[in-house]
Amino acid sequence: MGFEPCLVRSVGRDGGVVLSVGHPLLDAFLELVAARARPNTVLATGFDLKVFFSVVDKDPVDVDTADVLAFVATQREPRHGATVVRIEDGERGLSTRTIKRRLATIAGLYEYLLVRGDTTVAQNPVPRGLALRRNGGRAVRGVPLIRTPRTLPRVVDPDEANAFLAALRRHRDRAMAEAMLLGGLRRCEVLGLRLGDVHPGEKRVFIADGKGGHQRVVPISARFFTTLASYLDTERPQGIDTDRVFVVLKGHRRGLPLTAAGLDEIVAGARERAGIDRLTCHQLRHTCFTRLREAGMALEAIQAQAGHRSIESTRIYLHLANDWLAGEYRRASEAIDAQTLAGL
């Protein structure tokens, strides 16, 4: 092996965080990713590269398809004993979504190396799928290398949601939860809110830095703005340097922007006090859109509220909304019955 992969964070000349894995080609690829993607994407890419080349004991230019397939097999091996499985999909190894993401990272790396043209890499070692032969003819790509099951996200039922909100101890914490539960904001969007983004008169907030850098205006219930006003009036420190809405309220970081880890800790604490087995920020977001769909909100409107680039990402709430499928089946069944009776 030509190098020992190690994910290292350092400070660049511009003061920003620079990630490196310890190989010139991989570090150059990470630099490209950093120039066109979000920090979380860069971090995930760096970690995927580290994992892959820790398992595949080769220099990047020597990797072949057999190495990639062996990597997939390794990732599917049980991680916590043969009898431990995930409830969601019954699998023992890493989830197929995680493996698929890692393969996408490696495929992107080799597409980059091919475009560079200054290495000995002649083809991308990550296969797009498994080839099949039909009737003795030529091989065609037919089976995906990794099948990702379509699973429905868990939503929080009304009793759990009320118990969770009641367990939050500060107006700040309740306002953040309501932004996700009533407005469908992502965790990063809640933490990224600035004072100038909040428009109480219009009952809207401006998302200046959403997923993928996309911006949107989101209406939220008046209930959120009432809670937010209580936080701003009674809890948020005065005279602090940041204009971020949600900040740390005590300790040596008092007045600094709240971090994702801090919000997760708040959610975990309230969840435990409420006696709820599992609840995450993203489940609050899923719950918001599921309830909006059940209340009759158009799918296109939910897409705009959620900030989805594709309507396909929004269609999942058709299946989560209990009344939609039942209503569609009832209408179709009544039409069939009417036709049957007319023919008698």
Secondary structure, DSSP 8 states (H G I E B T S, - for coil): -------EEEE-TTS-EEEE-SSHHHHHHHHHHHHHS-HHHHHHHHHHHHHHHHHS-S-GGG--HHHHHHHHHHHTS-SS-TT---TTT--SSS-HHHHHHHHHHHHHHHHHHHHH--SS--S-SS-SEEEEE-TT--EEEEEESS-----------HHHHHHHHHH--SHHHHHHHHHHHHH---HHHHHH-BGGGEETTTTEEEESS-GGG--EEEE--HHHHHHHHHHHHHTS-TT-S--BSSB--SSTTTTSB--HHHHHHHHHHHHHHHT-S---HHHHHHHHHHHHHHTT--HHHHHHHHT-SSHHHHTHHHHHSHHHHHHHHHHHHHHHHHHHHHT-
